[in-house]
Amino acid sequence: MENIGNYLGVILLFIIGVIVVKKVTSCILKLIFGILIVLIALWLLNVFGI
């Protein structure tokens, strides 16, 4: 749990991403943004070694 800041950063990124996806009206764009957010979150977890 020494990387609590990294956890909070990923959670914040996810929340912001969800808000952005809700504001996008196209279903295809929602899918693309959703996948992109998940991939970025997984990449950050991998980079910081959480």
GUTILO-401161 format. One line per field, with one value per atom (N, C-alpha, C, CB): chain; atom name; x, y, z. Coordinates in pm, 1 decimal. Glycine has a CB too. Example, Ala and Ser with C-alpha at 12.3 -4.5 7.8 and 13.67 -1.06 7.14 Angstrom:
! GUTILO-401161
unit: A	A	A	A	A	A	A	A
site: N	CA	C	CB	N	CA	C	CB
east: 1319.0	1230.0	1320.0	1130.8	1285.0	1367.0	1290.0	1408.4
north: -569.0	-450.0	-330.0	-447.3	-225.0	-106.0	3.0	-59.8
up: 780.0	780.0	780.0	904.6	708.0	714.0	787.0	572.5
//
This chain:
! GUTILO-401161
unit: A	A	A	A	A	A	A	A	A	A	A	A	A	A	A	A	A	A	A	A	A	A	A	A	A	A	A	A	A	A	A	A	A	A	A	A	A	A	A	A	A	A	A	A	A	A	A	A	A	A	A	A	A	A	A	A	A	A	A	A	A	A	A	A	A	A	A	A	A	A	A	A	A	A	A	A	A	A	A	A	A	A	A	A	A	A	A	A	A	A	A	A	A	A	A	A	A	A	A	A	A	A	A	A	A	A	A	A	A	A	A	A	A	A	A	A	A	A	A	A	A	A	A	A	A	A	A	A	A	A	A	A	A	A	A	A	A	A	A	A	A	A	A	A	A	A	A	A	A	A	A	A	A	A	A	A	A	A	A	A	A	A	A	A	A	A	A	A	A	A	A	A	A	A	A	A	A	A	A	A	A	A	A	A	A	A	A	A	A	A	A	A	A	A	A	A	A	A	A	A
site: N	CA	C	CB	N	CA	C	CB	N	CA	C	CB	N	CA	C	CB	N	CA	C	CB	N	CA	C	CB	N	CA	C	CB	N	CA	C	CB	N	CA	C	CB	N	CA	C	CB	N	CA	C	CB	N	CA	C	CB	N	CA	C	CB	N	CA	C	CB	N	CA	C	CB	N	CA	C	CB	N	CA	C	CB	N	CA	C	CB	N	CA	C	CB	N	CA	C	CB	N	CA	C	CB	N	CA	C	CB	N	CA	C	CB	N	CA	C	CB	N	CA	C	CB	N	CA	C	CB	N	CA	C	CB	N	CA	C	CB	N	CA	C	CB	N	CA	C	CB	N	CA	C	CB	N	CA	C	CB	N	CA	C	CB	N	CA	C	CB	N	CA	C	CB	N	CA	C	CB	N	CA	C	CB	N	CA	C	CB	N	CA	C	CB	N	CA	C	CB	N	CA	C	CB	N	CA	C	CB	N	CA	C	CB	N	CA	C	CB	N	CA	C	CB	N	CA	C	CB	N	CA	C	CB	N	CA	C	CB	N	CA	C	CB	N	CA	C	CB
east: 81.4	0.0	85.1	-92.2	214.5	298.5	272.7	445.3	201.6	172.2	29.2	196.9	-19.9	-159.8	-186.8	-194.1	-87.2	-105.0	-130.6	16.2	-64.2	-85.6	-226.3	19.6	-271.7	-407.8	-508.5	-435.9	-490.5	-583.2	-579.9	-549.6	-462.5	-450.9	-525.6	-305.9	-512.9	-582.3	-733.1	-533.9	-775.8	-919.3	-973.3	-945.9	-896.9	-938.5	-946.6	-840.7	-848.6	-851.0	-974.2	-723.7	-1006.6	-1122.4	-1251.6	-1128.1	-1264.4	-1385.0	-1399.2	-1381.5	-1289.6	-1293.4	-1329.7	-1157.1	-1274.4	-1305.6	-1452.7	-1220.9	-1510.6	-1652.8	-1737.4	-1693.6	-1701.7	-1775.7	-1765.9	-1722.0	-1644.9	-1627.2	-1710.2	-1478.4	-1710.4	-1786.0	-1935.8	-1757.9	-1983.6	-2126.4	-2164.8	-2162.2	-2072.0	-2101.5	-2096.3	-2004.1	-2029.6	-2022.3	-2150.6	-1894.8	-2211.1	-2342.1	-2335.2	-2426.5	-2232.4	-2225.2	-2185.6	-2125.6	-2253.3	-2226.0	-2085.9	-2331.9	-2044.5	-1911.6	-1803.5	-1894.0	-1822.0	-1723.6	-1720.7	-1753.5	-1836.7	-1839.7	-1756.8	-1985.8	-1770.8	-1695.7	-1545.5	-1741.9	-1506.7	-1364.5	-1305.9	-1345.5	-1376.5	-1326.6	-1320.8	-1414.1	-1419.6	-1420.9	-1301.1	-1549.7	-1274.2	-1159.3	-1029.3	-1159.6	-1021.9	-902.2	-875.5	-916.1	-978.3	-961.8	-912.7	-1094.1	-971.4	-927.7	-782.2	-1018.2	-744.2	-606.7	-508.7	-593.7	-544.8	-456.9	-442.5	-511.0	-552.6	-546.9	-458.2	-689.2	-472.8	-390.0	-242.6	-439.3	-216.6	-79.6	-16.2	-75.7	-91.1	-38.9	-10.8	-138.3	-100.2	-76.5	49.7	-197.8	71.6	190.2	317.2	176.8	313.7	431.6	474.6	403.2	377.0	411.1	428.4	304.5	405.6	431.3	342.3	573.5	218.9	126.8	77.0	7.5
north: -120.6	0.0	126.1	0.3	112.3	232.0	315.1	193.7	257.9	329.2	380.1	238.8	428.2	471.9	587.5	513.2	672.4	782.9	734.0	872.7	626.5	569.7	511.6	461.2	443.1	390.8	503.5	312.4	610.4	723.1	788.4	826.3	797.4	854.7	773.1	866.3	641.3	554.1	562.4	407.8	565.6	576.9	710.4	563.4	817.6	949.2	949.9	1058.4	889.7	880.3	804.3	812.0	696.2	616.1	696.1	489.0	770.5	850.0	958.7	912.6	1027.7	1131.7	1069.9	1205.5	954.3	885.9	849.0	761.5	802.5	767.1	891.1	702.5	1003.2	1127.9	1169.4	1240.7	1159.0	1194.9	1103.3	1187.4	974.3	878.7	908.7	733.5	946.0	977.5	1099.7	1000.7	1192.3	1312.5	1287.3	1422.7	1181.9	1147.6	1073.4	1060.3	1111.1	1055.1	932.4	1159.9	919.3	808.0	678.7	839.5	571.9	441.8	392.3	338.5	414.8	370.2	445.6	391.3	577.1	654.6	613.4	803.6	579.2	531.0	403.4	505.4	315.4	190.2	217.0	97.6	304.0	335.2	401.1	426.5	501.2	568.6	473.6	688.7	387.4	291.1	197.6	210.2	143.9	55.0	130.8	-7.6	252.9	334.6	362.2	466.5	393.9	421.8	298.0	470.5	183.6	59.2	28.7	-59.3	45.7	18.9	113.7	30.5	241.5	337.4	301.7	480.8	264.9	227.5	104.2	200.3	4.4	-116.0	-83.8	-224.1	3.4	42.5	114.1	132.8	204.8	276.9	180.3	385.8	84.3	-14.6	-94.6	-109.2	-127.8	-204.7	-121.6	-253.5	5.2	91.8	116.1	225.8	142.2	173.2	47.6	261.5	-67.7	-193.1	-215.6	-199.1	-173.3	-188.6	-330.7	-89.3
up: 0.0	0.0	0.0	119.6	-26.4	-30.0	-154.3	-23.4	-250.6	-375.1	-377.3	-495.5	-263.2	-253.8	-348.9	-109.7	-372.8	-466.4	-607.3	-465.0	-645.2	-778.4	-790.3	-808.4	-684.4	-685.0	-701.0	-556.6	-624.4	-630.8	-768.6	-522.5	-828.6	-962.0	-1065.7	-1001.2	-1058.5	-1153.8	-1132.4	-1139.5	-1006.0	-977.4	-1029.1	-825.3	-1007.7	-1056.5	-1209.4	-1007.7	-1276.0	-1421.9	-1468.9	-1473.5	-1399.7	-1436.6	-1420.9	-1351.7	-1309.7	-1285.4	-1391.0	-1144.7	-1420.4	-1523.5	-1658.3	-1532.6	-1687.4	-1812.5	-1822.6	-1826.1	-1712.9	-1713.0	-1740.3	-1578.1	-1679.0	-1701.6	-1848.0	-1610.2	-1905.2	-2046.2	-2135.3	-2086.1	-2106.1	-2187.8	-2180.1	-2141.5	-2061.9	-2048.8	-2131.2	-1902.1	-2148.4	-2225.4	-2376.4	-2188.2	-2416.8	-2559.0	-2595.9	-2591.0	-2706.9	-2739.5	-2829.9	-2805.1	-2909.1	-3003.5	-2932.8	-3115.7	-2965.0	-2903.4	-2940.3	-2946.7	-3063.0	-3107.1	-3030.4	-3260.0	-3015.2	-2940.2	-2793.7	-2951.8	-2737.1	-2598.3	-2585.7	-2551.8	-2680.4	-2677.9	-2689.1	-2791.7	-2782.3	-2801.8	-2678.1	-2923.6	-2623.2	-2503.7	-2384.8	-2470.3	-2371.3	-2261.3	-2267.3	-2263.5	-2385.6	-2402.6	-2378.9	-2543.1	-2429.7	-2411.6	-2263.8	-2487.9	-2188.4	-2045.2	-1972.0	-1983.6	-2003.8	-1938.6	-1973.3	-1980.5	-2099.7	-2140.9	-2072.8	-2292.5	-2061.6	-1994.1	-1846.9	-2009.1	-1782.9	-1641.2	-1622.0	-1586.3	-1708.3	-1697.4	-1724.1	-1795.6	-1820.1	-1849.7	-1729.7	-1974.2	-1668.5	-1551.4	-1436.9	-1505.7	-1415.6	-1310.2	-1340.5	-1295.7	-1467.0	-1506.2	-1490.6	-1651.1	-1531.8	-1526.1	-1381.4	-1596.1	-1294.8	-1156.3	-1072.1	-1095.1	-1130.0	-1062.6	-941.5	-1021.4	-951.3	-837.7	-834.4	-846.8
//
